[in-house]
Amino acid sequence: MVLTLTAWAAITISLKKVLPTTSDLERGIAVPRFVFIICIYGNKMRSINEIMKRYILTFCAFVALFFASAQNDITQFLGIPIDGTKSELMSKIKKKGFKKTKFGDHTVLTGRFNDTDVNIDVVTNGDRAYRVMVWDSHPSNERMIKIRYNNLCYQLKNNDKYLSQEDWSIPDNEDISYEMKVNGKSYQAVFFQWPTEIGDSIIHDQTFANIMLRTLSGELSNLSEEDRHKEIEKVYLEKLSALSSNKRVWFNISEQEFDKYVIVMYYENVYNLNNGRDL
């Protein structure tokens, strides 16, 4: 699931404060974790200096790409990155006030989460955790589960740590029991976590490298300053969209027994999935 640029239209970002203009790139730019200062002596610069400048700027761009590709900004649950082994992640979550308990044939964590009694488990791909599952300890009837589902949609939609492309709420007059049993309808909502400081740094590095290489190739040379800044904004939003789409948090309504339902939440680290690597 990749966010479209249209979905970002309502997001107000002061890009001029965080993004370099093309002229900034020509003078030199402070990039997260390192600073390169390029000195230009106007008309007195010799051709050899111009060549060296291009080499250095190209080097800066590739170093930025290296740093950006060397790390990932992954989904978090209760401030804990979803990574490592199952036992490691379960231990970290347990320290947040949850207790171990038996659930069927295996052990889960139980406790209060978002004012609800829940069970928590960790799903792995091989030995790496990629998903935290959170589901209600006590099933609810149709009316109550619809209220809880819509309330959760409202909470995440109005939480500045999350993004969403659409309204996932259920209409008041909808019979979810009928829709699920007869029409096979699934009720689920998908949200994305905003980038952390690490994510911001990755986005800046990727944007810097993209604009720098295109500037050196002359692709942006015929654009006005305003159009060049728009291009920087476009690249920035594309990188932001791509990164956030990998920080997926979603939930659905699951029927546990006849006309009894629970909400199941999934916090996913897609970087720990195979994503076709075994094909």
ZAMARGU-4260 file (C-alpha; in steps of 0.2 Angstrom, whole numbers, plus 5000, padded with zeros to 4 digits):
<rodrens>
0) 5000/5000/5000 | 5008/5016/4994 | 5002/5033/4998 | 4997/5044/4983 | 5003/5062/4982
5) 4985/5067/4982 | 4983/5061/4999 | 4996/5073/5005 | 4987/5089/4998 | 4979/5092/5015
10) 4996/5091/5025 | 5004/5107/5028 | 5022/5106/5028 | 5034/5121/5030 | 5046/5114/5017
15) 5056/5130/5015 | 5062/5128/5032 | 5068/5110/5030 | 5072/5108/5011 | 5087/5116/5001
20) 5084/5126/4986 | 5094/5123/4970 | 5104/5138/4974 | 5108/5131/4991 | 5114/5115/4983
25) 5126/5125/4972 | 5133/5134/4987 | 5134/5119/4999 | 5122/5111/5011 | 5122/5104/5029
30) 5116/5086/5028 | 5112/5076/5043 | 5127/5067/5051 | 5140/5077/5040 | 5143/5094/5033
35) 5151/5098/5016 | 5156/5116/5013 | 5159/5120/4994 | 5167/5136/4992 | 5164/5145/4975
40) 5175/5160/4970 | 5163/5167/4957 | 5170/5172/4940 | 5188/5169/4945 | 5185/5150/4948
45) 5195/5140/4935 | 5189/5126/4925 | 5199/5113/4936 | 5189/5120/4951 | 5173/5118/4943
50) 5177/5100/4939 | 5183/5097/4957 | 5167/5105/4963 | 5156/5093/4953 | 5166/5078/4959
55) 5164/5083/4977 | 5146/5087/4975 | 5143/5070/4967 | 5153/5062/4981 | 5141/5071/4993
60) 5126/5064/4984 | 5132/5046/4985 | 5137/5047/5003 | 5119/5054/5007 | 5112/5039/4998
65) 5123/5027/5007 | 5118/5034/5024 | 5099/5034/5019 | 5101/5015/5013 | 5110/5010/5029
70) 5096/5012/5040 | 5077/5010/5041 | 5063/5020/5051 | 5052/5006/5057 | 5035/5004/5065
75) 5035/5006/5084 | 5023/4999/5097 | 5022/5009/5113 | 5038/5017/5108 | 5047/5001/5105
80) 5054/4997/5087 | 5046/4981/5081 | 5062/4971/5078 | 5074/4958/5085 | 5068/4941/5091
85) 5051/4937/5098 | 5058/4934/5116 | 5067/4951/5115 | 5052/4960/5109 | 5040/4952/5121
90) 5052/4956/5135 | 5052/4974/5131 | 5033/4975/5129 | 5031/4966/5146 | 5041/4980/5155
95) 5027/4992/5150 | 5016/4984/5163 | 5010/4968/5154 | 5009/4950/5161 | 5012/4933/5153
100) 4997/4921/5152 | 4993/4906/5143 | 4982/4907/5128 | 4978/4891/5120 | 4994/4882/5117
105) 5006/4897/5119 | 5010/4911/5129 | 5004/4929/5126 | 5005/4946/5136 | 4989/4953/5144
110) 4985/4970/5151 | 4977/4987/5148 | 4980/4996/5131 | 4970/5011/5126 | 4958/5008/5140
115) 4954/4991/5135 | 4959/4973/5142 | 4969/4966/5128 | 4980/4951/5123 | 4997/4954/5114
120) 5007/4942/5104 | 5022/4944/5092 | 5023/4936/5075 | 5040/4932/5067 | 5047/4929/5050
125) 5060/4916/5053 | 5068/4922/5069 | 5064/4941/5066 | 5049/4949/5073 | 5038/4958/5060
130) 5021/4960/5068 | 5014/4964/5085 | 4996/4958/5087 | 4984/4966/5099 | 4966/4960/5102
135) 4952/4962/5114 | 4952/4950/5129 | 4933/4951/5130 | 4922/4950/5114 | 4908/4963/5112
140) 4891/4963/5103 | 4888/4971/5086 | 4883/4987/5093 | 4898/4989/5105 | 4911/4983/5093
145) 4905/4996/5080 | 4906/5010/5093 | 4924/5004/5097 | 4929/5002/5079 | 4923/5020/5075
150) 4931/5027/5090 | 4947/5019/5086 | 4946/5027/5068 | 4943/5044/5076 | 4957/5042/5088
155) 4970/5038/5075 | 4964/5050/5062 | 4966/5064/5075 | 4982/5058/5082 | 4997/5068/5074
160) 5008/5053/5075 | 4997/5044/5061 | 4992/5047/5043 | 4978/5040/5033 | 4971/5041/5016
165) 4952/5039/5019 | 4938/5038/5031 | 4937/5020/5037 | 4922/5023/5049 | 4906/5012/5048
170) 4890/5021/5045 | 4878/5020/5059 | 4864/5011/5050 | 4875/4997/5043 | 4872/4979/5049
175) 4889/4973/5051 | 4884/4955/5056 | 4873/4954/5040 | 4887/4961/5029 | 4901/4950/5036
180) 4890/4934/5035 | 4880/4936/5019 | 4891/4947/5009 | 4908/4942/5016 | 4913/4960/5019
185) 4928/4964/5029 | 4930/4979/5041 | 4947/4986/5042 | 4956/5002/5043 | 4974/5006/5038
190) 4985/5020/5045 | 5003/5025/5044 | 5015/5031/5057 | 5024/5048/5054 | 5043/5047/5052
195) 5054/5048/5067 | 5070/5058/5068 | 5078/5044/5059 | 5065/5044/5046 | 5067/5063/5044
200) 5085/5061/5041 | 5083/5047/5028 | 5071/5058/5019 | 5082/5073/5019 | 5097/5062/5013
205) 5087/5055/4999 | 5080/5071/4993 | 5097/5079/4994 | 5105/5066/4983 | 5091/5066/4971
210) 5091/5085/4968 | 5110/5086/4968 | 5112/5072/4955 | 5099/5080/4944 | 5107/5097/4946
215) 5124/5091/4941 | 5116/5083/4926 | 5108/5099/4920 | 5091/5092/4921 | 5085/5107/4933
220) 5096/5121/4925 | 5081/5127/4914 | 5069/5129/4928 | 5065/5145/4937 | 5069/5146/4956
225) 5050/5143/4960 | 5049/5128/4949 | 5065/5121/4956 | 5058/5123/4973 | 5042/5114/4968
230) 5052/5100/4961 | 5061/5099/4978 | 5044/5098/4987 | 5038/5085/4975 | 5053/5074/4978
235) 5052/5077/4997 | 5034/5072/4997 | 5037/5056/4987 | 5051/5051/4999 | 5040/5054/5014
240) 5025/5045/5006 | 5036/5030/5002 | 5044/5029/5019 | 5028/5031/5029 | 5019/5018/5018
245) 5031/5005/5026 | 5026/5010/5044 | 5009/5002/5043 | 4997/5000/5058 | 4980/4993/5054
250) 4965/4984/5063 | 4950/4974/5059 | 4934/4967/5066 | 4935/4948/5069 | 4920/4937/5074
255) 4925/4926/5088 | 4909/4917/5091 | 4891/4919/5085 | 4888/4938/5085 | 4903/4941/5097
260) 4917/4952/5090 | 4934/4958/5094 | 4945/4971/5087 | 4963/4965/5081 | 4977/4978/5079
265) 4993/4975/5069 | 5009/4985/5070 | 5020/4979/5056 | 5038/4980/5052 | 5038/4976/5033
270) 5057/4977/5032 | 5057/4960/5041 | 5046/4952/5028 | 5053/4941/5014 | 5044/4952/5001
275) 5048/4939/4987 | 5066/4937/4992 | 5064/4918/4992 | 5056/4917/4975
</rodrens>
